[in-house]
Amino acid sequence: MLFCWTKTAKKAIIRAYLKGKTMSFPDLANFHQTFLWVIAHGYVLIFLVMCAEGPVTTAAAGFASALGYFNPWIILVLSISGDLVPDSLYYMVGYFGRFAFIEKLGLRLHLTETRVGRMEDRLEKNFGKTMVALKVTPVIPTFGFMLIGYLKLSFIRFTEYSALVTVPKSIMFLAIGYYFGRLYDINRYLHYAGIFFPVAVLVALLVYLGYKKIAAIVAKKAGKI
């Protein structure tokens, strides 16, 4: 089902929204309310909201871009940045709060220097897999990224792997909003997309790891022949 999105209806809805809710914070679980919010505000505020909740805001801004309110390329950059900036902040908190981390949380978890060294070695060896898993797992990324910063692992590699997951996710939600924003029940499809993306990434990761393991076994057997 599609909206009857005529120019007259569009202007009437926007005027009604601007009249009383210009500065109200949108319900980020509701695409239509978020859409009305983003067209009433500029790029800066949209970016700040994307830092808190990127997918729905990106889709809503994508739909607004399709209607000519924004440049879709700028929205894409803001969406990617809105995901990477908070990740980087968590990393920095762990990196620069190293001593406070040891005193408060480290002691509770019995993170001795020996254990920290072991954790660092394991994360270094499995950095890519760990980053991808953290990015698609709810809640855990906050602590995980702080831990990576605390262990002072490479910030460049951290950003690269974070972007590896963020870029396709931002493109997907921008495309959903841009091309399918007129769907009446788009909230449901955004919900499905939010489930599909992490599952697809984890499946791809498992397939990749399985392929590497099988390839290693085959190569080992071939070497014995």
C-alpha positions as CSV (number, residue, x, y, z in Angstrom):
1,M,0.0,0.0,0.0
2,L,1.3,3.5,-0.9
3,F,0.7,6.9,0.5
4,C,-1.4,9.3,-1.5
5,W,1.6,11.7,-1.5
6,T,0.3,14.6,-3.5
7,K,2.0,18.0,-3.3
8,T,-1.0,19.5,-1.5
9,A,-1.1,16.7,1.1
10,K,2.6,16.9,1.6
11,K,2.6,20.6,2.2
12,A,-0.4,20.3,4.6
13,I,1.3,17.6,6.7
14,I,4.6,19.5,6.8
15,R,2.9,22.7,7.9
16,A,0.9,20.9,10.6
17,Y,4.1,19.4,11.9
18,L,6.1,22.6,11.8
19,K,3.4,24.5,13.6
20,G,3.7,22.6,16.9
21,K,6.5,20.1,16.8
22,T,9.5,21.8,15.2
23,M,11.9,21.1,18.1
24,S,10.3,17.9,19.5
25,F,12.5,14.8,19.4
26,P,11.1,12.2,16.9
27,D,10.0,8.7,17.8
28,L,12.8,6.9,16.2
29,A,10.8,3.7,16.0
30,N,8.3,5.4,13.7
31,F,9.5,6.1,10.2
32,H,6.7,8.6,9.3
33,Q,7.3,10.7,12.4
34,T,11.0,10.6,11.9
35,F,10.5,11.6,8.2
36,L,8.5,14.7,9.2
37,W,11.2,15.6,11.8
38,V,14.1,15.3,9.4
39,I,12.6,17.6,6.7
40,A,12.0,20.2,9.4
41,H,15.7,20.2,10.4
42,G,19.0,20.6,8.8
43,Y,21.9,18.2,8.2
44,V,23.6,19.0,11.5
45,L,20.7,17.8,13.7
46,I,20.0,14.9,11.4
47,F,23.7,13.8,12.0
48,L,23.3,14.1,15.8
49,V,20.2,11.9,15.7
50,M,22.0,9.4,13.5
51,C,24.6,9.0,16.1
52,A,21.9,7.8,18.5
53,E,19.7,5.8,16.0
54,G,21.0,5.5,12.5
55,P,18.9,3.0,10.5
56,V,15.4,4.6,10.7
57,T,16.8,8.1,10.5
58,T,18.8,7.2,7.4
59,A,15.8,5.7,5.8
60,A,13.6,8.7,6.6
61,A,16.3,11.1,5.3
62,G,16.6,8.9,2.2
63,F,12.9,9.3,1.5
64,A,13.3,13.1,2.0
65,S,16.2,13.0,-0.4
66,A,13.9,11.3,-3.0
67,L,11.5,14.2,-2.6
68,G,14.2,16.7,-3.1
69,Y,14.8,17.9,0.4
70,F,18.3,16.7,0.8
71,N,21.3,15.4,-1.2
72,P,21.3,11.6,-0.9
73,W,25.1,11.5,-1.1
74,I,25.4,13.9,1.9
75,I,22.9,11.8,3.8
76,L,25.0,8.7,3.1
77,V,28.1,10.4,4.4
78,L,26.3,11.6,7.5
79,S,24.8,8.1,8.1
80,I,28.2,6.5,7.9
81,S,29.8,9.1,10.1
82,G,26.9,8.9,12.6
83,D,27.8,5.2,13.1
84,L,31.6,5.6,13.1
85,V,31.9,8.6,15.4
86,P,30.2,6.9,18.4
87,D,32.3,3.8,17.8
88,S,35.4,5.9,17.8
89,L,34.3,7.7,21.0
90,Y,33.9,4.3,22.8
91,Y,37.4,3.4,21.6
92,M,38.8,6.6,22.9
93,V,37.1,6.2,26.3
94,G,38.8,2.8,26.7
95,Y,42.1,4.1,25.3
96,F,42.5,7.3,27.4
97,G,40.6,5.9,30.4
98,R,43.0,3.0,30.7
99,F,43.9,3.5,34.3
100,A,40.4,4.2,35.5
101,F,39.3,1.1,33.6
102,I,41.8,-1.0,35.5
103,E,40.9,0.4,38.9
104,K,37.1,0.1,38.5
105,L,36.1,-2.6,36.1
106,G,39.4,-4.3,35.6
107,L,39.7,-5.3,39.2
108,R,36.2,-6.7,39.3
109,L,36.9,-8.9,36.3
110,H,40.4,-9.8,37.7
111,L,42.1,-8.3,34.7
112,T,45.7,-8.8,35.8
113,E,48.6,-7.7,33.5
114,T,49.0,-11.3,32.4
115,R,45.4,-11.8,31.5
116,V,45.3,-8.4,29.7
117,G,48.3,-9.6,27.7
118,R,46.6,-12.8,26.7
119,M,43.4,-11.0,25.7
120,E,45.4,-8.6,23.6
121,D,47.1,-11.4,21.8
122,R,43.8,-13.2,21.1
123,L,42.1,-10.1,19.9
124,E,45.1,-9.2,17.7
125,K,44.9,-12.6,16.0
126,N,41.2,-12.6,15.6
127,F,40.7,-8.8,15.2
128,G,38.5,-8.8,12.0
129,K,36.2,-11.6,13.2
130,T,35.8,-9.9,16.6
131,M,35.0,-6.5,15.1
132,V,32.4,-7.8,12.7
133,A,30.7,-9.9,15.5
134,L,30.7,-6.9,17.8
135,K,29.2,-4.5,15.2
136,V,26.2,-6.7,14.5
137,T,25.5,-7.7,18.1
138,P,23.2,-5.4,20.2
139,V,24.4,-3.7,23.4
140,I,27.8,-5.6,23.4
141,P,29.6,-3.2,21.1
142,T,29.8,-0.4,23.7
143,F,31.9,-2.5,26.1
144,G,33.7,-4.3,23.3
145,F,34.9,-1.1,21.6
146,M,36.0,0.3,25.0
147,L,37.9,-2.9,25.6
148,I,39.6,-2.7,22.2
149,G,40.7,0.9,23.0
150,Y,41.8,-0.2,26.5
151,L,44.1,-2.8,25.0
152,K,45.4,-0.1,22.6
153,L,44.9,-2.1,19.5
154,S,45.3,-0.3,16.1
155,F,42.7,2.5,15.7
156,I,43.2,2.4,12.0
157,R,42.2,-1.3,11.8
158,F,39.4,-0.6,14.2
159,T,38.0,2.1,11.9
160,E,38.5,-0.1,8.8
161,Y,36.5,-3.0,10.1
162,S,33.9,-0.8,11.7
163,A,33.4,0.9,8.2
164,L,33.3,-2.5,6.6
165,V,30.0,-3.2,8.3
166,T,28.7,0.3,8.5
167,V,29.0,1.3,4.8
168,P,26.8,-1.5,3.4
169,K,24.3,-1.0,6.3
170,S,24.0,2.7,5.6
171,I,23.6,2.1,1.9
172,M,20.9,-0.5,2.5
173,F,18.8,1.7,4.8
174,L,19.2,4.8,2.6
175,A,18.1,2.8,-0.5
176,I,15.1,1.4,1.4
177,G,14.0,4.9,2.3
178,Y,14.8,6.4,-1.1
179,Y,13.0,3.8,-3.1
180,F,10.3,2.5,-0.8
181,G,9.6,5.4,1.6
182,R,6.1,5.7,0.2
183,L,5.1,2.3,1.5
184,Y,2.4,2.6,4.2
185,D,3.8,-0.2,6.3
186,I,7.5,0.6,5.8
187,N,8.1,0.4,9.6
188,R,7.6,-3.4,9.3
189,Y,10.0,-3.7,6.4
190,L,12.6,-1.6,8.3
191,H,12.2,-4.0,11.3
192,Y,12.8,-6.9,9.0
193,A,15.8,-5.2,7.5
194,G,17.2,-4.6,10.9
195,I,17.0,-8.3,11.7
196,F,18.2,-9.5,8.2
197,F,21.4,-7.4,8.1
198,P,23.1,-8.7,11.2
199,V,22.0,-12.3,10.5
200,A,23.3,-12.0,6.9
201,V,26.6,-10.6,8.1
202,L,27.1,-13.4,10.7
203,V,26.2,-16.1,8.1
204,A,28.7,-14.6,5.7
205,L,31.3,-14.6,8.4
206,L,30.6,-18.2,9.3
207,V,30.8,-19.2,5.6
208,Y,34.1,-17.4,5.2
209,L,35.6,-19.0,8.3
210,G,34.3,-22.4,7.2
211,Y,35.8,-21.9,3.8
212,K,39.2,-21.0,5.2
213,K,39.2,-24.0,7.5
214,I,38.2,-26.4,4.7
215,A,40.8,-24.8,2.4
216,A,43.5,-25.2,5.1
217,I,42.6,-28.9,5.6
218,V,42.6,-29.6,1.8
219,A,45.9,-27.8,1.4
220,K,47.4,-29.8,4.3
221,K,46.3,-33.1,2.8
222,A,47.5,-32.0,-0.7
223,G,50.9,-31.3,0.8
224,K,51.2,-34.8,2.2
225,I,50.5,-36.4,-1.2
